[in-house]
């Protein structure tokens, strides 16, 4: 498959390009990539090294995303390409999200081929998942548009770190999303993931306004984001922004990647967070990885 020129960037006078896909706004020298490792400056053009090249394919129950209130009991074709615009110290899929595309095997699958594969396996929808799908948003948007034409759903499993213009191009084709709300602290976002909180909140609200079905996941890490006052503030924000009826998943942490010395989340911590969420008015609260 030929190299694909990305849509969201500007050329700079010194030969660099500024990627305008996410809030990092990486300024990339010729031959180099941005933080996500999958968008590269090639002679003054920003090229996607993963368009049409998924590194992972599977058929999953929709509950695995997790989505508990969007067509439960069905399956989806799960697809991922290499890369992520976060650097989470606890990443569970770091072998593909924190790797260069050249270091990971891949399939050659055009958007048309992905939709055809989904139909052949009788899956009612496609889930863009496992890594950070927004880093290959052009591939998703092209695939999702064709999927809708065939009556298929499009599901995004994302950390939500994206600029509003490219997100707006995808939203008309998006049916459901699970958004990883990592904490309710900008400092924790910066220390653990290398990003900021507000753009994620903006993504949640944009999806809400577009009518996308939203479920939120909060992975609770002992000693990092398990402060109950912060969890209460997060729950209040969710309720105050009209999302009380949208499921909230509190997920249990297990040692991973660069946080192998941290202990698993105590069950009592998860139960306490769930009670806070219920007390604040969130109607559907689930515990994951238990």
C-alpha positions in Angstrom: 0.0 0.0 0.0 1.4 3.4 -1.0 2.4 6.0 1.6 -0.6 8.0 2.8 -0.3 11.8 3.4 -1.9 12.9 6.6 -4.6 15.5 6.6 -3.9 17.5 9.8 -0.6 19.3 9.6 1.1 22.5 8.4 4.4 22.9 6.6 7.0 25.1 8.4 9.6 27.4 6.7 12.5 25.4 8.1 11.4 22.1 6.6 9.7 20.8 9.6 6.0 20.1 9.8 3.6 20.8 12.6 1.2 17.9 13.2 -2.3 19.3 14.2 -3.9 16.0 15.1 -3.5 16.2 18.9 -2.7 18.8 21.5 1.0 17.9 21.4 1.3 19.8 18.1 4.6 18.0 17.4 7.0 19.9 15.2 8.7 17.2 13.2 12.0 17.4 11.4 12.5 15.6 8.0 12.8 11.9 8.5 11.6 12.0 12.1 8.3 11.1 13.7 6.1 12.7 16.3 5.4 11.4 19.8 3.0 8.7 18.4 5.8 7.3 16.3 3.4 6.6 13.4 3.3 10.1 11.7 6.5 11.0 9.9 7.9 14.0 8.0 8.9 12.8 4.6 10.4 15.7 2.6 8.0 18.2 4.1 4.9 16.0 3.9 3.4 14.3 7.0 3.0 10.7 6.2 1.1 8.0 8.1 3.2 4.9 8.4 0.2 2.8 9.6 -2.6 3.8 7.2 -4.0 0.5 5.9 -1.6 -1.5 8.1 -3.3 -2.9 11.2 -1.0 -4.8 13.5 -3.7 -6.6 15.4 -7.1 -8.1 14.4 -9.5 -10.1 16.5 -13.2 -10.8 17.0 -14.2 -9.7 20.5 -17.4 -9.6 22.6 -18.5 -6.0 22.8 -18.4 -6.2 26.5 -14.6 -6.5 26.3 -14.2 -2.9 25.2 -15.8 -2.4 27.8 -19.2 -1.4 26.5 -22.0 -2.8 28.6 -25.0 -0.9 27.3 -24.3 -0.7 23.6 -25.8 -3.8 21.9 -24.8 -6.2 24.6 -24.3 -9.8 23.6 -22.9 -9.0 20.2 -19.4 -9.2 18.7 -17.1 -6.7 16.9 -14.1 -6.9 14.7 -11.3 -5.3 16.7 -8.5 -3.5 14.8 -5.4 -1.7 15.9 -2.4 0.0 14.3 0.9 0.7 16.0 1.3 3.8 18.0 0.0 6.1 20.8 0.3 9.8 21.6 0.5 9.0 25.3 3.4 7.5 27.2 1.5 5.8 30.0 3.9 4.2 32.5 1.4 1.4 33.1 0.5 0.6 29.5 -0.8 -2.9 29.1 -0.3 -3.0 25.3 3.1 -1.4 25.2 4.5 -3.9 22.8 2.3 -2.4 20.1 1.4 1.1 21.4 4.9 2.1 22.4 6.6 0.6 19.4 7.7 1.8 16.0 5.6 0.5 13.1 8.7 -1.0 11.5 9.3 -3.1 14.6 5.8 -4.7 14.5 4.3 -7.1 11.9 1.2 -5.9 10.2 -1.5 -6.8 7.6 -2.2 -4.9 4.4 -5.9 -4.0 4.7 -7.5 -1.1 2.9 -10.7 0.4 4.4 -12.7 -1.6 1.9 -11.0 -4.8 3.0 -11.7 -4.2 6.6 -15.4 -3.7 6.0 -15.5 -6.8 3.8 -13.7 -8.8 6.5 -16.2 -7.6 9.1 -19.1 -8.7 6.9 -17.6 -12.0 6.1 -17.3 -12.8 9.8 -20.9 -11.6 10.5 -19.8 -8.9 13.0 -22.2 -6.1 13.3 -19.5 -3.5 14.0 -15.8 -2.5 14.0 -13.9 -1.5 17.1 -10.8 0.6 16.8 -8.9 -0.4 19.9 -5.9 -1.8 21.8 -3.5 1.1 20.9 -4.6 4.8 20.4 -6.9 4.8 17.4 -6.9 8.6 17.1 -3.3 8.5 16.0 -4.5 6.9 12.7 -7.7 8.9 12.5 -7.6 9.1 8.7 -7.7 5.4 8.4 -10.5 5.1 10.9 -12.6 7.9 9.2 -12.3 6.3 5.8 -13.1 2.8 7.2 -16.0 4.1 9.4 -17.6 5.9 6.5 -17.7 2.7 4.4 -18.8 0.7 7.4 -21.8 3.0 7.9 -22.7 2.5 4.2 -23.0 -1.2 4.9 -25.0 -0.7 8.1 -22.1 -1.5 10.5 -21.4 0.2 13.8 -18.2 2.0 14.6 -16.7 1.9 18.1 -13.8 3.8 19.4 -11.7 2.8 22.5 -9.6 5.8 23.2 -7.8 8.0 25.7 -9.4 10.9 23.9 -6.3 13.1 23.3 -7.1 14.8 20.1 -7.8 18.3 18.6 -11.4 19.2 17.9 -11.2 19.7 14.1 -10.0 16.1 13.3 -12.4 14.7 15.9 -15.3 16.6 14.2 -14.5 14.9 10.9 -14.9 11.4 12.6 -17.9 12.0 14.8 -20.6 11.6 12.1 -19.5 8.0 11.6 -19.0 7.1 15.3 -21.7 5.2 17.1 -20.1 4.4 20.5 -16.9 5.0 22.5 -15.2 4.0 25.7 -13.0 6.8 26.8 -10.2 6.2 29.3 -10.5 9.0 31.8 -7.2 8.4 33.6 -7.7 10.7 36.5 -9.2 14.1 37.3 -5.8 15.8 37.8 -3.8 17.5 35.2 -0.6 16.9 37.2 -1.3 13.1 37.2 -2.0 13.1 33.5 1.3 14.8 32.9 3.4 12.6 35.2 1.9 9.2 34.3 0.8 9.7 30.6 2.6 12.7 29.3 -0.5 14.8 28.4 -3.2 17.0 29.9 -6.7 16.5 31.3 -8.7 19.3 29.6 -8.5 18.0 26.0 -9.9 14.6 27.2 -12.8 16.3 28.8 -13.4 18.3 25.6 -13.5 15.0 23.7 -16.1 13.6 26.0 -18.3 16.6 25.6 -17.9 16.7 21.8 -19.0 13.0 21.7 -21.9 13.7 24.0 -23.0 16.6 21.8 -22.7 14.4 18.7 -25.0 11.7 20.1 -22.3 9.1 20.4 -23.0 6.5 23.1 -20.3 7.0 25.8 -19.0 4.7 28.5 -16.1 5.9 30.7 -13.3 3.9 32.3 -11.2 5.0 35.2 -8.2 2.7 36.1 -7.4 3.2 39.7 -3.7 2.9 40.5 -2.7 2.7 44.2 -0.9 5.8 45.4 -1.5 7.6 42.1 -5.1 8.4 41.4 -6.9 6.7 44.3 -7.7 9.9 46.2 -11.4 9.7 47.0 -11.9 13.4 47.0 -10.5 13.5 43.4 -12.7 10.6 42.4 -15.7 12.5 43.9 -14.9 15.6 41.8 -14.6 13.5 38.7 -18.0 11.9 39.4 -19.6 15.3 40.0 -18.2 16.6 36.7 -19.7 13.5 34.9 -23.1 14.1 36.4 -23.1 17.9 36.0 -22.3 17.4 32.3 -25.4 15.3 31.6 -23.7 11.9 31.7 -25.3 10.4 34.8 -26.9 7.7 32.7 -23.7 6.7 31.0 -21.8 3.7 32.5 -18.7 4.3 34.5 -16.2 1.5 34.8 -13.7 1.5 37.7 -10.9 -0.9 36.6 -8.4 -2.7 38.8 -4.7 -2.0 38.2 -2.1 -4.8 38.0 1.6 -4.2 37.7 2.6 -3.4 34.1 5.3 -2.0 31.9 7.2 0.7 33.9 5.0 0.3 37.0 5.8 -3.3 37.9 6.7 -2.3 41.5 3.2 -0.9 42.2 0.8 -3.2 44.0 -2.6 -4.2 42.5 -5.6 -2.1 43.5 -7.2 -3.3 46.7 -10.8 -4.4 46.1 -12.0 -2.2 48.9 -10.6 0.9 47.0 -12.7 -0.1 44.0 -15.8 -0.6 46.1 -15.3 2.8 47.8 -15.0 4.5 44.4 -18.2 2.8 43.2 -20.1 3.9 46.3 -18.9 7.5 45.7 -20.1 7.3 42.1 -23.5 6.0 43.1 -23.8 8.6 45.9 -23.1 11.4 43.3 -25.8 10.2 41.0 -24.1 8.0 38.4 -26.6 5.3 37.7 -24.5 2.5 36.2 -21.2 1.7 37.9 -19.1 -1.4 37.2 -15.9 -2.9 38.5 -13.4 -4.3 36.0 -10.4 -6.6 36.2 -11.8 -8.2 39.4 
